[in-house]
Amino acid sequence: MFDDELAFASELADRAAPIAMEIFGGELGTRFKADNTPVTQADLRIEAMVRETIAAKFPDDAILGEEAGLSGDSKRVWVIDPIDGTKNFVAGIQIWATLIALVVDGVASVGVVAAPALSERYTATTGGGAFLNGKPIRVSDEAKLSSASVILPSLKHFLEEPQPDRFLNLARSSARSCGYGDFWGHMLVARGSAHIMVDPSLRIWDISAVRVVVEEAGGRVSSFDGGEFVDGGSVLSTNGLLHDEVVKLLA
C-alpha cells in the first residue's frame, strides 16, 4: 500500500548516509540547543536535504523534523530524526541512525531506520512486514520474563525517576539487562535479539519510524502504563508475549 513511499524513504536514507559518514569522526560542528542536547552539522544538513527532497516529491505533505519543527498542514506527515543518537555520534560510537517515517491520519505507516555505521537498515510498512537489510525479521517467542533480555538507555534517567525501584525490579526479574539507548534497543527487540526495551521519555521523531518496524515484526509498543504513546512520554517495546507482564511491573 505504501510501496512508493517506502522506496522514496529508502532513497532519502541513501542520500543521508554519505553526509553523515563524511562528518562522523571528523569535523562535527557541534553546538548545544536550549535543552542542552547536542546538534551537529550532520543533523542540520541531513534534515535540510530531506525537507527539500520531500517538498519536491510530495509538495502537499507536511514535514515534522527534530531540528526545524513542523511545516505544512496535511493528514500525511513525514517525521524525520536526521541523527538519532547524536550523543553517540559526537562520541564516535557507531550506534546512531537516520529515522524517516510517514504518519497518515496519526498512524505511523512507513518506517526506515538507517544506521550506516553499523551497516544496518531496517524498513517496514503497515501490513508489509519488517526487514533488516532486505531480509524479514521477527520478534522472539520468549514468553518467560526470567529468561528475557531487557534493554535500558542511560541508567541516570531511571535513577532520576520518581519510582526508580520499578526499573530495578524489572532488571532483577529478567535474565539480563543491557544499555543500548536510542533506536537500537527497539531494533534488537524487532529482530528477536532482545525482548524488552524501556525508555522513560521520547519525542515523536524518536519513535515513529521505530514503531512501524517493531510492530510489523510482531512486537508491541506502548507507554509504560500500556496506553498510547504521548509525545515526550515513556515508551515500552516488547515481543508482545511479555508486554502485559512488564506493564504490571512498571505500573
C-alpha positions in Angstrom: 0.0 0.0 0.0 2.9 2.3 0.7 5.5 0.8 -1.6 6.2 4.0 -3.4 6.6 5.9 -0.1 8.9 3.2 1.3 11.1 3.3 -1.8 11.3 7.1 -1.6 12.2 7.0 2.1 14.9 4.5 1.3 16.3 6.8 -1.3 16.4 9.6 1.3 18.3 7.3 3.6 20.7 6.6 0.7 21.3 10.3 0.3 21.7 10.9 4.1 24.2 8.2 4.7 27.2 9.8 2.9 26.5 13.1 4.5 26.5 11.5 8.0 29.5 9.3 7.3 31.6 12.2 6.0 31.0 14.1 9.2 31.1 11.1 11.7 34.5 11.1 13.3 35.5 14.3 11.6 34.7 18.0 12.0 31.3 17.8 13.7 30.5 21.5 14.1 28.7 20.6 17.3 26.6 23.2 19.2 24.1 22.8 22.0 20.4 23.5 21.9 18.4 25.2 24.6 17.7 21.8 26.3 21.5 21.1 26.4 21.3 18.4 23.8 23.9 18.4 21.0 23.3 19.1 17.4 25.9 18.6 14.6 26.3 19.7 11.0 25.1 16.2 10.1 21.8 16.8 11.8 21.3 20.1 10.1 22.5 19.1 6.6 20.5 15.9 6.5 17.3 17.4 7.7 17.6 20.3 5.2 18.2 17.8 2.4 15.3 15.6 3.4 12.9 18.6 3.7 13.9 19.9 0.2 13.5 16.4 -1.4 10.1 15.7 0.2 8.8 19.2 -0.8 9.8 18.5 -4.4 8.3 14.9 -4.5 5.3 15.4 -2.2 4.5 19.1 -2.1 1.2 18.6 -0.3 2.6 16.6 2.6 3.6 18.1 5.9 7.1 17.6 7.4 8.0 17.3 11.1 11.7 17.3 11.9 13.6 17.4 15.1 15.7 20.4 14.1 13.2 22.7 12.2 9.8 21.6 13.6 6.6 21.3 11.6 5.9 22.7 8.2 2.7 22.3 6.2 -0.7 21.0 7.2 -1.7 17.6 5.9 -3.0 14.2 7.1 0.2 12.9 5.7 3.2 13.9 7.8 6.8 12.9 7.2 8.6 12.6 10.5 12.3 13.0 10.5 15.1 12.5 13.0 18.3 13.2 11.0 20.6 11.7 13.6 19.0 9.7 16.3 21.7 9.1 18.9 23.6 12.4 18.4 25.5 11.9 21.7 26.8 8.6 20.3 27.6 10.3 17.0 29.6 13.0 18.8 31.4 10.5 20.9 32.4 8.4 17.9 30.2 5.5 18.8 28.5 3.8 15.8 25.1 3.4 17.3 23.2 6.2 15.6 20.7 6.3 12.7 18.6 8.4 10.4 14.9 7.9 11.1 12.3 8.5 8.4 8.6 7.8 8.9 5.4 8.6 7.1 2.4 9.2 9.5 -1.0 9.1 7.9 -4.0 10.2 9.9 -2.0 9.9 13.1 -0.8 6.4 12.3 2.9 5.6 11.6 2.7 3.7 8.3 6.2 3.7 6.8 9.4 3.4 8.7 13.1 3.5 7.7 15.8 3.2 10.3 19.1 3.6 8.6 22.3 3.0 10.6 25.2 3.2 8.1 28.0 3.0 10.6 26.5 -0.4 11.7 25.8 -1.4 8.0 22.1 -1.9 9.1 18.9 -0.7 7.6 15.5 -1.6 9.0 12.4 -1.0 6.9 8.7 -1.6 7.3 5.3 -0.6 6.1 1.9 -1.2 7.7 0.8 -4.7 6.7 4.0 -5.3 4.8 6.3 -6.8 7.4 9.6 -5.7 8.7 13.1 -6.2 7.2 16.8 -5.8 8.1 18.9 -5.3 5.0 16.1 -6.7 2.9 15.6 -9.9 4.9 12.5 -10.4 7.0 12.8 -10.1 10.8 10.6 -11.3 13.6 10.4 -10.7 17.3 11.4 -13.6 19.7 8.8 -16.1 21.0 10.3 -15.9 24.5 7.4 -16.0 27.0 9.3 -16.1 30.3 10.5 -12.8 31.8 13.1 -14.7 33.8 14.7 -15.7 30.5 14.3 -12.4 28.8 16.8 -9.6 28.0 15.9 -6.0 28.9 17.5 -3.1 27.1 17.8 0.2 29.0 19.2 3.6 28.0 21.2 5.6 30.4 20.9 4.4 34.0 20.8 8.0 35.1 17.4 8.5 33.6 15.9 5.7 35.7 17.6 6.8 38.9 16.0 10.2 38.4 12.5 8.8 38.0 10.1 9.2 40.9 9.9 5.4 41.4 13.3 4.0 40.3 12.7 0.7 42.1 10.2 -0.4 39.4 13.1 -0.5 36.9 15.3 -2.3 39.3 12.6 -4.8 39.8 12.3 -5.3 36.1 16.1 -5.8 35.8 16.0 -8.3 38.7 13.1 -10.2 37.2 14.9 -10.7 33.8 17.8 -12.8 32.8 19.9 -9.9 31.6 19.8 -6.1 31.3 22.0 -4.1 28.9 22.4 -0.5 28.0 21.7 0.3 24.3 19.8 3.6 24.0 18.0 5.3 21.2 16.7 3.4 18.2 18.9 0.3 18.5 17.4 -1.2 21.6 14.0 -1.2 19.9 15.6 -2.8 16.7 17.1 -5.5 18.8 13.6 -6.3 20.0 12.2 -6.2 16.5 14.8 -8.7 15.2 14.5 -11.1 18.2 17.9 -10.4 19.7 16.3 -8.9 22.8 12.8 -9.0 24.3 12.1 -5.7 26.1 13.2 -2.1 25.6 12.2 0.7 28.0 12.7 4.4 27.6 11.3 7.0 30.0 11.0 9.8 27.5 10.9 10.0 23.7 9.7 12.5 21.2 7.6 11.7 18.2 10.5 11.8 15.8 12.4 9.3 18.0 9.6 6.7 17.9 7.6 7.0 14.6 9.9 5.0 12.3 11.0 2.7 15.1 7.4 1.8 16.0 6.5 0.6 12.5 9.4 -1.7 12.4 8.7 -3.2 15.9 5.0 -3.7 15.3 5.5 -5.1 11.8 8.0 -7.6 13.3 5.2 -8.8 15.6 6.0 -6.7 18.7 4.1 -4.3 20.8 4.7 -0.6 21.5 3.0 1.4 24.2 3.6 3.8 27.1 4.8 2.3 30.4 1.2 2.0 31.6 0.1 0.2 28.4 -1.6 3.2 26.9 -1.0 5.1 23.7 2.3 6.9 23.3 2.2 10.6 24.0 4.9 12.9 22.6 7.6 13.3 25.3 6.3 10.3 27.2 7.5 6.8 28.0 7.9 4.0 25.5 7.9 0.3 26.1 8.7 -2.1 23.2 8.4 -5.8 23.7 8.0 -9.0 21.7 4.3 -8.9 22.6 4.2 -12.0 24.8 5.9 -10.2 27.7 4.2 -6.9 27.3 1.4 -7.2 29.9 3.7 -8.6 32.5 6.2 -5.8 32.0 3.4 -3.2 32.2 2.3 -4.6 35.5 5.9 -4.3 36.9 6.2 -0.7 35.6 2.7 0.5 36.8 
